[in-house]
Amino acid sequence: MKRPGQPAELAAAYVMLASDEASYISGATVAVTGGKPII
């Protein structure tokens, strides 16, 4: 992708992390970057 994320794409990640589906995730860094390296 290598493009800036759209607000809806970022919000979808936040909603998933706040949902019951993510209840077993703890102490993880989730980089929502669309494949663009963060330097």
PQR file of N, CA, C, O and H, with PARSE charges and radii, in Angstrom:
ATOM      1  N   MET A   1       0.828  -1.175   0.000 -0.4000 1.5000
ATOM      2  CA  MET A   1       0.000   0.000   0.000 -0.0000 2.0000
ATOM      3  C   MET A   1       0.874   1.241   0.000  0.5500 1.7000
ATOM      4  O   MET A   1       0.773   2.079  -0.896 -0.5500 1.4000
ATOM      5  N   LYS A   2       1.729   1.358   1.001 -0.4000 1.5000
ATOM      6  CA  LYS A   2       2.678   2.470   1.107 -0.0000 2.0000
ATOM      7  C   LYS A   2       2.040   3.821   0.831  0.5500 1.7000
ATOM      8  O   LYS A   2       2.510   4.587  -0.011 -0.5500 1.4000
ATOM      9  H   LYS A   2       1.811   0.677   1.729  0.4000 1.0000
ATOM     10  N   ARG A   3       0.980   4.095   1.542 -0.4000 1.5000
ATOM     11  CA  ARG A   3       0.275   5.366   1.436 -0.0000 2.0000
ATOM     12  C   ARG A   3      -0.209   5.730   2.829  0.5500 1.7000
ATOM     13  O   ARG A   3      -0.313   4.866   3.699 -0.5500 1.4000
ATOM     14  H   ARG A   3       0.599   3.472   2.226  0.4000 1.0000
ATOM     15  N   PRO A   4      -0.502   6.990   3.039 -0.5600 1.5000
ATOM     16  CA  PRO A   4      -1.052   7.354   4.351  0.2800 2.0000
ATOM     17  C   PRO A   4      -2.384   6.641   4.598  0.5500 1.7000
ATOM     18  O   PRO A   4      -3.190   6.470   3.683 -0.5500 1.4000
ATOM     19  N   GLY A   5      -2.595   6.240   5.817 -0.4000 1.5000
ATOM     20  CA  GLY A   5      -3.844   5.586   6.160 -0.0000 2.0000
ATOM     21  C   GLY A   5      -5.004   6.562   6.178  0.5500 1.7000
ATOM     22  O   GLY A   5      -4.849   7.740   6.499 -0.5500 1.4000
ATOM     23  H   GLY A   5      -1.940   6.379   6.560  0.4000 1.0000
ATOM     24  N   GLN A   6      -6.152   6.049   5.832 -0.4000 1.5000
ATOM     25  CA  GLN A   6      -7.376   6.831   5.907 -0.0000 2.0000
ATOM     26  C   GLN A   6      -7.919   6.728   7.336  0.5500 1.7000
ATOM     27  O   GLN A   6      -7.724   5.710   8.000 -0.5500 1.4000
ATOM     28  H   GLN A   6      -6.278   5.092   5.571  0.4000 1.0000
ATOM     29  N   PRO A   7      -8.592   7.766   7.805 -0.5600 1.5000
ATOM     30  CA  PRO A   7      -9.127   7.726   9.173  0.2800 2.0000
ATOM     31  C   PRO A   7      -9.973   6.485   9.452  0.5500 1.7000
ATOM     32  O   PRO A   7      -9.891   5.922  10.544 -0.5500 1.4000
ATOM     33  N   ALA A   8     -10.776   6.053   8.497 -0.4000 1.5000
ATOM     34  CA  ALA A   8     -11.624   4.871   8.710 -0.0000 2.0000
ATOM     35  C   ALA A   8     -10.782   3.606   8.879  0.5500 1.7000
ATOM     36  O   ALA A   8     -11.163   2.708   9.630 -0.5500 1.4000
ATOM     37  H   ALA A   8     -10.843   6.510   7.610  0.4000 1.0000
ATOM     38  N   GLU A   9      -9.649   3.528   8.196 -0.4000 1.5000
ATOM     39  CA  GLU A   9      -8.777   2.360   8.327 -0.0000 2.0000
ATOM     40  C   GLU A   9      -8.137   2.317   9.706  0.5500 1.7000
ATOM     41  O   GLU A   9      -8.039   1.252  10.314 -0.5500 1.4000
ATOM     42  H   GLU A   9      -9.339   4.258   7.586  0.4000 1.0000
ATOM     43  N   LEU A  10      -7.708   3.456  10.195 -0.4000 1.5000
ATOM     44  CA  LEU A  10      -7.124   3.513  11.530 -0.0000 2.0000
ATOM     45  C   LEU A  10      -8.181   3.237  12.590  0.5500 1.7000
ATOM     46  O   LEU A  10      -7.925   2.518  13.556 -0.5500 1.4000
ATOM     47  H   LEU A  10      -7.788   4.322   9.702  0.4000 1.0000
ATOM     48  N   ALA A  11      -9.360   3.803  12.411 -0.4000 1.5000
ATOM     49  CA  ALA A  11     -10.444   3.602  13.376 -0.0000 2.0000
ATOM     50  C   ALA A  11     -10.826   2.130  13.462  0.5500 1.7000
ATOM     51  O   ALA A  11     -11.142   1.637  14.544 -0.5500 1.4000
ATOM     52  H   ALA A  11      -9.568   4.387  11.627  0.4000 1.0000
ATOM     53  N   ALA A  12     -10.800   1.424  12.335 -0.4000 1.5000
ATOM     54  CA  ALA A  12     -11.144  -0.004  12.341 -0.0000 2.0000
ATOM     55  C   ALA A  12     -10.185  -0.786  13.234  0.5500 1.7000
ATOM     56  O   ALA A  12     -10.601  -1.701  13.944 -0.5500 1.4000
ATOM     57  H   ALA A  12     -10.543   1.824  11.456  0.4000 1.0000
ATOM     58  N   ALA A  13      -8.907  -0.430  13.198 -0.4000 1.5000
ATOM     59  CA  ALA A  13      -7.934  -1.098  14.070 -0.0000 2.0000
ATOM     60  C   ALA A  13      -8.220  -0.781  15.533  0.5500 1.7000
ATOM     61  O   ALA A  13      -8.156  -1.669  16.384 -0.5500 1.4000
ATOM     62  H   ALA A  13      -8.569   0.313  12.621  0.4000 1.0000
ATOM     63  N   TYR A  14      -8.532   0.470  15.830 -0.4000 1.5000
ATOM     64  CA  TYR A  14      -8.829   0.857  17.214 -0.0000 2.0000
ATOM     65  C   TYR A  14     -10.082   0.158  17.729  0.5500 1.7000
ATOM     66  O   TYR A  14     -10.119  -0.297  18.872 -0.5500 1.4000
ATOM     67  H   TYR A  14      -8.584   1.191  15.139  0.4000 1.0000
ATOM     68  N   VAL A  15     -11.102   0.074  16.888 -0.4000 1.5000
ATOM     69  CA  VAL A  15     -12.354  -0.583  17.286 -0.0000 2.0000
ATOM     70  C   VAL A  15     -12.100  -2.062  17.558  0.5500 1.7000
ATOM     71  O   VAL A  15     -12.607  -2.608  18.538 -0.5500 1.4000
ATOM     72  H   VAL A  15     -11.072   0.443  15.959  0.4000 1.0000
ATOM     73  N   MET A  16     -11.319  -2.714  16.697 -0.4000 1.5000
ATOM     74  CA  MET A  16     -11.017  -4.128  16.911 -0.0000 2.0000
ATOM     75  C   MET A  16     -10.263  -4.316  18.226  0.5500 1.7000
ATOM     76  O   MET A  16     -10.562  -5.239  18.983 -0.5500 1.4000
ATOM     77  H   MET A  16     -10.908  -2.271  15.900  0.4000 1.0000
ATOM     78  N   LEU A  17      -9.290  -3.449  18.501 -0.4000 1.5000
ATOM     79  CA  LEU A  17      -8.521  -3.591  19.733 -0.0000 2.0000
ATOM     80  C   LEU A  17      -9.365  -3.334  20.978  0.5500 1.7000
ATOM     81  O   LEU A  17      -9.056  -3.854  22.050 -0.5500 1.4000
ATOM     82  H   LEU A  17      -9.048  -2.700  17.886  0.4000 1.0000
ATOM     83  N   ALA A  18     -10.411  -2.549  20.850 -0.4000 1.5000
ATOM     84  CA  ALA A  18     -11.295  -2.267  21.983 -0.0000 2.0000
ATOM     85  C   ALA A  18     -12.419  -3.293  22.111  0.5500 1.7000
ATOM     86  O   ALA A  18     -13.201  -3.236  23.060 -0.5500 1.4000
ATOM     87  H   ALA A  18     -10.661  -2.127  19.979  0.4000 1.0000
ATOM     88  N   SER A  19     -12.506  -4.220  21.178 -0.4000 1.5000
ATOM     89  CA  SER A  19     -13.607  -5.183  21.172 -0.0000 2.0000
ATOM     90  C   SER A  19     -13.246  -6.440  21.962  0.5500 1.7000
ATOM     91  O   SER A  19     -12.104  -6.626  22.383 -0.5500 1.4000
ATOM     92  H   SER A  19     -11.871  -4.266  20.407  0.4000 1.0000
ATOM     93  N   ASP A  20     -14.242  -7.288  22.148 -0.4000 1.5000
ATOM     94  CA  ASP A  20     -14.022  -8.565  22.818 -0.0000 2.0000
ATOM     95  C   ASP A  20     -13.097  -9.473  22.012  0.5500 1.7000
ATOM     96  O   ASP A  20     -12.465 -10.363  22.582 -0.5500 1.4000
ATOM     97  H   ASP A  20     -15.170  -7.137  21.806  0.4000 1.0000
ATOM     98  N   GLU A  21     -13.004  -9.269  20.705 -0.4000 1.5000
ATOM     99  CA  GLU A  21     -12.117 -10.083  19.868 -0.0000 2.0000
ATOM    100  C   GLU A  21     -10.655  -9.924  20.279  0.5500 1.7000
ATOM    101  O   GLU A  21      -9.844 -10.816  20.032 -0.5500 1.4000
ATOM    102  H   GLU A  21     -13.517  -8.546  20.242  0.4000 1.0000
ATOM    103  N   ALA A  22     -10.318  -8.818  20.891 -0.4000 1.5000
ATOM    104  CA  ALA A  22      -8.935  -8.561  21.295 -0.0000 2.0000
ATOM    105  C   ALA A  22      -8.723  -8.807  22.786  0.5500 1.7000
ATOM    106  O   ALA A  22      -7.733  -8.346  23.353 -0.5500 1.4000
ATOM    107  H   ALA A  22     -10.977  -8.093  21.091  0.4000 1.0000
ATOM    108  N   SER A  23      -9.633  -9.520  23.418 -0.4000 1.5000
ATOM    109  CA  SER A  23      -9.550  -9.700  24.870 -0.0000 2.0000
ATOM    110  C   SER A  23      -8.305 -10.476  25.298  0.5500 1.7000
ATOM    111  O   SER A  23      -7.903 -10.392  26.459 -0.5500 1.4000
ATOM    112  H   SER A  23     -10.438  -9.895  22.957  0.4000 1.0000
ATOM    113  N   TYR A  24      -7.691 -11.223  24.392 -0.4000 1.5000
ATOM    114  CA  TYR A  24      -6.504 -12.004  24.743 -0.0000 2.0000
ATOM    115  C   TYR A  24      -5.211 -11.285  24.366  0.5500 1.7000
ATOM    116  O   TYR A  24      -4.125 -11.811  24.612 -0.5500 1.4000
ATOM    117  H   TYR A  24      -8.017 -11.291  23.449  0.4000 1.0000
ATOM    118  N   ILE A  25      -5.306 -10.103  23.780 -0.4000 1.5000
ATOM    119  CA  ILE A  25      -4.125  -9.328  23.399 -0.0000 2.0000
ATOM    120  C   ILE A  25      -3.728  -8.440  24.573  0.5500 1.7000
ATOM    121  O   ILE A  25      -4.548  -7.689  25.103 -0.5500 1.4000
ATOM    122  H   ILE A  25      -6.188  -9.677  23.581  0.4000 1.0000
ATOM    123  N   SER A  26      -2.470  -8.535  24.970 -0.4000 1.5000
ATOM    124  CA  SER A  26      -1.975  -7.640  26.015 -0.0000 2.0000
ATOM    125  C   SER A  26      -0.495  -7.380  25.779  0.5500 1.7000
ATOM    126  O   SER A  26       0.244  -8.271  25.361 -0.5500 1.4000
ATOM    127  H   SER A  26      -1.805  -9.145  24.539  0.4000 1.0000
ATOM    128  N   GLY A  27      -0.077  -6.170  26.045 -0.4000 1.5000
ATOM    129  CA  GLY A  27       1.326  -5.824  25.945 -0.0000 2.0000
ATOM    130  C   GLY A  27       1.897  -5.898  24.549  0.5500 1.7000
ATOM    131  O   GLY A  27       3.089  -6.158  24.385 -0.5500 1.4000
ATOM    132  H   GLY A  27      -0.678  -5.445  26.385  0.4000 1.0000
ATOM    133  N   ALA A  28       1.082  -5.678  23.545 -0.4000 1.5000
ATOM    134  CA  ALA A  28       1.555  -5.757  22.161 -0.0000 2.0000
ATOM    135  C   ALA A  28       1.565  -4.373  21.530  0.5500 1.7000
ATOM    136  O   ALA A  28       0.736  -3.521  21.847 -0.5500 1.4000
ATOM    137  H   ALA A  28       0.113  -5.467  23.678  0.4000 1.0000
ATOM    138  N   THR A  29       2.509  -4.170  20.642 -0.4000 1.5000
ATOM    139  CA  THR A  29       2.536  -2.959  19.833 -0.0000 2.0000
ATOM    140  C   THR A  29       1.970  -3.317  18.473  0.5500 1.7000
ATOM    141  O   THR A  29       2.501  -4.187  17.783 -0.5500 1.4000
ATOM    142  H   THR A  29       3.183  -4.862  20.384  0.4000 1.0000
ATOM    143  N   VAL A  30       0.908  -2.657  18.092 -0.4000 1.5000
ATOM    144  CA  VAL A  30       0.272  -2.918  16.805 -0.0000 2.0000
ATOM    145  C   VAL A  30       0.511  -1.698  15.927  0.5500 1.7000
ATOM    146  O   VAL A  30      -0.075  -0.638  16.149 -0.5500 1.4000
ATOM    147  H   VAL A  30       0.477  -1.950  18.653  0.4000 1.0000
ATOM    148  N   ALA A  31       1.368  -1.853  14.938 -0.4000 1.5000
ATOM    149  CA  ALA A  31       1.692  -0.747  14.033 -0.0000 2.0000
ATOM    150  C   ALA A  31       0.742  -0.782  12.840  0.5500 1.7000
ATOM    151  O   ALA A  31       0.786  -1.706  12.028 -0.5500 1.4000
ATOM    152  H   ALA A  31       1.844  -2.714  14.758  0.4000 1.0000
ATOM    153  N   VAL A  32      -0.102   0.214  12.745 -0.4000 1.5000
ATOM    154  CA  VAL A  32      -1.042   0.320  11.625 -0.0000 2.0000
ATOM    155  C   VAL A  32      -0.384   1.250  10.609  0.5500 1.7000
ATOM    156  O   VAL A  32      -0.633   2.456  10.597 -0.5500 1.4000
ATOM    157  H   VAL A  32      -0.138   0.965  13.404  0.4000 1.0000
ATOM    158  N   THR A  33       0.464   0.664   9.751 -0.4000 1.5000
ATOM    159  CA  THR A  33       1.296   1.472   8.860 -0.0000 2.0000
ATOM    160  C   THR A  33       1.015   1.257   7.383  0.5500 1.7000
ATOM    161  O   THR A  33       1.544   1.992   6.549 -0.5500 1.4000
ATOM    162  H   THR A  33       0.667  -0.316   9.761  0.4000 1.0000
ATOM    163  N   GLY A  34       0.197   0.270   7.036 -0.4000 1.5000
ATOM    164  CA  GLY A  34      -0.052  -0.008   5.627 -0.0000 2.0000
ATOM    165  C   GLY A  34       1.182  -0.520   4.903  0.5500 1.7000
ATOM    166  O   GLY A  34       1.248  -0.448   3.676 -0.5500 1.4000
ATOM    167  H   GLY A  34      -0.233  -0.327   7.714  0.4000 1.0000
ATOM    168  N   GLY A  35       2.156  -1.033   5.631 -0.4000 1.5000
ATOM    169  CA  GLY A  35       3.363  -1.571   5.036 -0.0000 2.0000
ATOM    170  C   GLY A  35       4.496  -0.574   4.895  0.5500 1.7000
ATOM    171  O   GLY A  35       5.587  -0.935   4.454 -0.5500 1.4000
ATOM    172  H   GLY A  35       2.103  -1.092   6.628  0.4000 1.0000
ATOM    173  N   LYS A  36       4.254   0.669   5.262 -0.4000 1.5000
ATOM    174  CA  LYS A  36       5.303   1.687   5.166 -0.0000 2.0000
ATOM    175  C   LYS A  36       6.186   1.593   6.407  0.5500 1.7000
ATOM    176  O   LYS A  36       5.688   1.664   7.530 -0.5500 1.4000
ATOM    177  H   LYS A  36       3.367   0.962   5.620  0.4000 1.0000
ATOM    178  N   PRO A  37       7.490   1.435   6.209 -0.5600 1.5000
ATOM    179  CA  PRO A  37       8.381   1.346   7.371  0.2800 2.0000
ATOM    180  C   PRO A  37       8.377   2.640   8.187  0.5500 1.7000
ATOM    181  O   PRO A  37       8.336   3.741   7.638 -0.5500 1.4000
ATOM    182  N   ILE A  38       8.420   2.480   9.490 -0.4000 1.5000
ATOM    183  CA  ILE A  38       8.511   3.634  10.385 -0.0000 2.0000
ATOM    184  C   ILE A  38       9.972   3.775  10.787  0.5500 1.7000
ATOM    185  O   ILE A  38      10.562   2.853  11.350 -0.5500 1.4000
ATOM    186  H   ILE A  38       8.453   1.586   9.937  0.4000 1.0000
ATOM    187  N   ILE A  39      10.533   4.904  10.500 -0.4000 1.5000
ATOM    188  CA  ILE A  39      11.954   5.116  10.810 -0.0000 2.0000
ATOM    189  C   ILE A  39      12.086   6.191  11.863  0.5500 1.7000
ATOM    190  O   ILE A  39      13.199   6.525  12.268 -0.5500 1.4000
ATOM    191  H   ILE A  39      10.054   5.653  10.043  0.4000 1.0000
TER
END
